[in-house]
Amino acid sequence: MDKVLMIGPHERLPRMNTSSGGQLSSVGVAVLLAGAFLPIMDFFITNVALPSIDASLGAGPAELELVIAGYGVAYAAFLVLGGRLGDKLGRYRLFQGALVGFVLASLGCGLAPSLDALIAARVLQGATAALLVPQVLATFHHALSGEHKSRALALYGATSGVAAVVGQLLGGVIVSADVAGLSWRPIFLVNVPIGIAVCIAAGRCVPDTRSQRPVGIDIAGTTIFAAALTALLVPLTEGRSQGWPAWTWVMLGAAVILAVGTVLVEKRVEARGQVPLLPPSLLQSRSMSFGLAMVFVFSMGFGSFMFAFALMIQNGLGQDALHGGLAVLPMAVMFLAGSLLSPRVISRFGRGALVGGAVVQLFGLVALVTVVVGRWPDVSLWNLVLPLALLGIGQSMLFAGLFRSVLADVPQHLGGVGSGALITIQQAGLALGVALLGSLYLAIAASDVPRAFATVEFVQMAIVLVLVLCVGRLPRLSQTPKVKTVLEV
């Protein structure tokens, strides 16, 4: 029999309670994770399809960047708003509505007759993904407790990482298969049957939860925050392909001003006794402040690695899209295996598990750079199996531990806000890592591919060392995090 979340000493929640919460079975957890998998995978699956999109629709480098940027900017800009709307309107309801929107947007991408239509559909995809994904973490945070909650959060971290790796793997396989002569289009169309299946399953096993004290929508905070993210991510994504024209620097300067404005507006809203989009008091907790900073830095390294590795395999070693995707298979397999083990390992060893994961990842990076530089250009995919396996298992432990720690002290009625902030930071870190370290790779790779790859990975090694130094500031993960109930807050 499924466990039921205990709210008070003598109170139990019914199966489907739309105001406070409901029990969530292991099947329900799996369905929610499947819903979160699709949007995360879709960010990465498009990378290997860009040459085919170029050939099919006649796009230039800047337009192809917009296929990625349109999704990423909309995704990042509306994540926190998605969490807030779920708290207010009901997380199950918003999950289902956003999933339907994501399926329709994916269909629009797959059938797009022109590049402009594809970019518009990608923006809609990103916006619906932003409404969908926060409901998963917020439902876990509200409907689970103790070890069940910790395991679900760890599995979400695993889903995020595996979706990124599988995205590039699946993209290569689908594009190379050229199903029915459709070239790149099935990478979007595959979302339709999967999304419909998840939608049907969610109706049977996912409870509807919402905050018992829902707060209003912070229109001013939402607007200025979305503008700040847009002003940051658009030039970082488009600047390299367009040669960093003046408008990119103007937007980056505006992003700084808008970020400062966001902080001032949010402090003023909270001072009036209202709940802002990003509550400064919530972000001041140790688990949120240090945890979010570590997630941001980790995501920068992860995003830049996936970008540089894909280019090194395809452009440097001359492999096709299929082999470029298959190259990351050892990493995907070990990431999944490590993620399944991480809840027990972290519960037993606490923060030491994160340190161990970082050390394993560091060994993997050193081994990978040694193989690439030492054997170039006679590097076979078999030479990369062991280093990538080490990377996968090390990253999985860090991923799971960081996601578990960030939400440890978040009150249940702010679960959607905390979840949205976490995923926004993750998305911004991925984009910034690709923009900054990706540009570094491209600048050096023009003359020396192995040196370019090694340079980027040396930066990632430094990032891993910084994470090790910061682990001590996180909550003691070996202790089951205390779950604040709606009666306590």
N, C-alpha and C positions, 0 to 999 in steps of 0.2 A: 504494500500500500504506500502511495506517495506521502512524503513528509509534508506537513502543513506548517506554514510560517506562524510562529507564536507572536502575538502582538502584546499581550499583557499576561499577567499570571494565570488568568482563567479564561482568556479569550482566544478563539480560533477563527481564522478567516475561511469563508466558504469557498467553493471551487471557482466561481466566476463572480467576483465582487468588483464592480466597476468603480468604486470610490476609494478603496484602500488597497486591495491586493488579492492574490489568490495563489493557490499552490501551483508550482511549476514542476512538471515531471521531467525526467531525463529526455524524453521524446520532445517535449516542448523546448528544452534547451537546444537540442539539435536542430529543430526547425528554425528557431531564432538565429542560430549561428549560420544556417544555410542562407537566410535572408541577408545577413551581414556580409556573407562571402561574396555575393554577386557584385555589389558596388565597389568593394575593395579590389576584386579581381579585374573589374572593368577599367580601372585606372592604369593597370599594367599590361593588359592583354593587347591594347592598341599599339603599343610601342613597336612590336615586330611586324605590324600590318601597315605601317606608314609608307614603305616603298610601294606596296600594292595599291594603296589609296591614291598615291601620287600618280601611278600609271593609269589608274581607272578614271580619276576625276581631273587630272591635269593640274594638281596643286603645286605651289611653290613651297620653299622651306618655311616661310612665315605662316602660310595658311595651314600647313601640316602641324606647326606648333600650336595653332589655335584649336585644332582637334583635341590636343591634350590639355591646353590651357583653359579652354572653355569649360571642360568638365571639372578640372581641378579647382578653378576659381569659384565656380558656383557651389561646388561641394564644400569647400572650406568656409565660404562666406555665410552659409545658412545652417551650419551644423549646430551652433549654440541655439539658434532660433528653433530648430527642430526639436532639441531637447526640451525647451521651454513649452512649446506647443503640446508635446506629449504629456508633460506634467499637468497641463490644464485641460486638454480635450480627451485624454485617455490614450495610453501608449499602444494598446492593441489596435484601436481604431486608426490611429495615425500610421502605425506600421502597415496595416492592410491597405490604406489609401495610398501611401507613398509607394508601396510595392507595385500596386496597379499602375501608378504613374511611371515608375521605373520601367515596367514591362512595355508600356506603350511608347515611351521614349526610345527604348532599345529597338523596338520594331521600326520606329521612325529612322533611327540610325541605319539599320540594315537595309531599308528601302529607299534611302536618300538618293534623289536623282541628281543632286548637285552638291558641290562642296559647301555652299552656304547653307543648304538644308541640313547637311551632316553636322556642321558646327552648331546650328541652332538646336538640333536634337541632342547633341552632346551637352549643351548648356542645360537643357531640361533634364537630361539624365543626372547631371551633377546635383541639380537642385532637389530632385526627388530622392536621390541617395542621401542627401543631407538631412532630409526629414525622416528617412527610414532608419539609418544606422544608430542614432542615439537611443532609439526606443529599445534596442536590444540590451545595451548595457544598463539602461535605467530599469528595465524589467528585472534583470538579474539582481540589481541592487535592491529592488523593492520586494521581490517575491521569493528571494532565497536568503538563507542565513548560514552562518558558520562555515563548515567545510564545503557544503554544497555551493554556497556563494563563491568561495575562494576557487573552487574547481571550475565553475562556470566562467569566472573572470580570466582564469588562466587559459581556458579553451578559447575564449574570445581573442586573447593575445596570439594564440596559436593560429586561429583562423585568419587574423590580419596578416601574419607573416607568410603562412602557407598560400593564401590568396594572391599575395604579391608574386611569389615564386611560380605558382601554378599558372598565373595569368600569362607570364612570358612563355612558359612551357606550352600551354594549351594554344596560345596565339600562334606559335610556330607550327604546331601540328595542324591546326585548322587551315591556316593560310597555305601551307604546303599541300594539303589534301585537295584544295580547290573543289570543294563539294558542289556538284551540279554546275560547275563553271562559275560559281558566285564569288570566287576570289576571297576578298576580305570580309564580305557581308555576313557570313555565318558567325563571326566572332561576336556580333551584336544579336543576331537572331537566336543564338543558343540560349540567351537569357529568357526568351518568351516561354517555352515549355517549362523550364526550371522555375521561373517566377510564378507561373500559374500553379504548379504543384505545391510550392511553398505556401502560397496564399490559401489553398484549400486545406492543407495540413494545419496551418496556423489557426484556422477556424475551429479545429477540433481539440487542440491541446495547449493553446496559449491563453492565459487569463488576461483580463483587462485590468490594468492598474493605472492609477493616477494619484496625484498628490491630494491629500485631504485638505491642504491649505494652498490651493492653486493661486498663483500670482499673475498679475496682468502682464501684457507684452510691453517690454521696454522699447518703444518705437524709436526714440532718439538714440539709445545705445545700439540697437540693432542696425540702424542706418549708418551711423558713423563707423561702427566696427566692420560692417560689410565693405564700406568704402575704403577703410584702411587696408583690409586684406586684399581687395582688388588692386589698389594702388601699389601694393608690395609684389603680389604674385604675377600680375600681367607683365610688367617690365622684366622681372627676373626670368620669366619663361620666354618672352618674345625678344628680349634685348640681344641675345647672342646671334640669333638668325638674321636680325636686321642691322647688325653692326653697331648696336648701342647708340641710336640717334638721341637727339636732345630731349625728346618727349619721355624717354625711359628714365632719364635722370630727374626730370621734373616730377614724374610720378613717384619715384623713390623718395624724393624730398617731401612730397605731399603725404606719403605713407607715414613718415616720421611725425609730421604735424598731426595727422589724423589719429595716430596711436596715442599721442599725448592727450589729444582731445577726448579720446575714448576713456582714458583713465580719469580725467577730470569730470566728465559727464557721469560716469558710473559712481564715483565717490559722492557726487552731489545727489544722485538719485537715492543711494543708500542712506545718506544723511537725512533725507526727508522721511525715512521710515519705510520706503518702498524697496522692492527686490529688483535690482538691476539685472541686465542681461548677463554680466560677469560680476557677481558680487565680490568686491575687494576683500571683505572679511573671509569669504570662503577660500579665496586664493592665497590668503595669508597662512592657512594651516600648513604645518610642516609637510604632511603627505602630499598636499596639492602643489605647494611652491617648489619644493625640491623634486618631487615626482614628475611634475609637468616639464620642468627644465631638463630633466634626464631623458624623458620621452622625446623631447624636441631634439636634443643632441643625438640620441640614438637613431631617430628617424632620419636625420641629416646623413649620417653615415650609411644607413641601410639604403636610402634612396640613391645616393651617389654610387654605392657599390653595384646595385642592379643596373644602373645606367652605364657605368664604365665597363662592367663585365660583358654586357650585351654587345657593346660596340667593339670591345677587344676581340670577342669570339667571331663576330660577323665581319667587321671591316678589317680587323687586324689579321686574323687567321683565315679569313675568306670562307667561313662556314655559311651555309644557307640558313633560312629562318627555322627550319625543322631542327637542325643540329644546334642552332643557337638556343632553342628552347630546351632541347634534351640535355644540354650542358649543365643546367641548373637542377636536374633531377636528383642527384645525390644530396644536394642541399635541402630540397623540398622534403625528401624522405626522412632525413634526420631531424629536420625542423619539426615535422609532425610527430616523430617518435619522442623527441625531447619534450615537446609540449604536453604529450599525454602523461609523461613521467613527472613533469614539473610541479603539479600541485602537491604530491607527496614529498618530493625532494625539498621544496621550499618550506612546507609545513615542518619538516624535520630539522633542516639546517638553517632556515631563516635567511637572513641577508648573506650568509656564507654561500648559499646556492647561487646568488647573483654574481658574487666574486668568482666562484668556480666557473660559471658560464662565461664570464668575461675573459678569464684566463684561457679557456678552451678556444674561444673565438680568436684571441690574440695569436695563439699557436697556429690556428687555421690560416689567418692572414699572412703570417710569416712564411708558412709553407707554400701558400699560393703564389706569393710574390717570388719566392725562391725558384719555383717551378717555371713561372712565366719568363722571368729574366734569364734564368740559367739555361733553359732549353730553347728559347726563341731562335728561329721561327718554327722549330720542330716540336711544337707542343701538341700532343694529342689530348682528346677529351678524357681518355683513361688516366693521364697524368694528373688531372684535376680532381679526380674522385675523392681521394682522402682529404685534401685541404677543404674542399667544399662540404664534406660530411662533418668535419670539425666545426666549420663555420655555422652550419645548420643547427647542430645541437647546442653550441654556445649561445647563439642568438636566441634560440627558443627559451632558454632559461632567463635571459635578460628581459625578453619581451613579456613573458608571463609574470615575472616578479614586479616589473615596473607598473604594468596595468593593475596588478593586485594592490599595490601600495598607494597609487594615486587616489583611488576611491575609498580608502580605508576609513577616513574620517568624515566623509560627506554625509550629511543628514539625508534621510530617505526622501523628504519632501523637496530636496534640491538635487535628487539623483539625475534628473534629465539635464540640468544645468551642468553638473559636474561631468557627466558623460559627454555632453556636447563639447565642453572645453577640452577634454582629453583628446577626442578624435580630431578637433580642430588643430590642436598643437601638433599632433602626429602628421596630419596632412600638410601643414605649413612647413614642418621639418623636412618631409619628403621633397616638397617643391623647392625649398631653399637648398637642400643638398644637391639636387640635380642641377639647379641653376648655377651655384657657385663652384662646386667641385666638378660638375660636368663641363663647365666652361674651361676649367683648369686642364682637364683631361684633353679636351679638343684642341686647346692651344698647343700642348706638347705633342699630341699624337700625330700632328701633321708631319713631324719629322722623325719621331721615335715612339712607336706604340708601346713597347714594353716599359720604357721609362715613364710614359704618361700614366700607365696603369699602376706602376709601382708608386709614383708620387701621390696619386689619389689614395692608395691603400695605406701609405705611411700616415697620411692625415687621419684615416679611419683608425689606425692603431692608436694615435694620440687621443682620439675620441674615446676609445675603449678604456684607456688608462684614466682619463678624466672621470668616466663613469665609476670605475673601481674606487676612486678617491671619494666620490659622493655617496656611495652606497651606505656608509655609516650614518648618514643623516636621515635615512628612511625609517619608517616604523619597523618594529621588530616583527618580521613576517612569520616567524615560527609560532607566534601566538595568534590564535584565531582573532581577526579583527572584530571589534565590538560593533554590532549593527544597531544603530539608533532607530528606535521604532517611532511611528507617528505620534504615540502618546508621550514620548520623551522630548520631542522637538515641538 
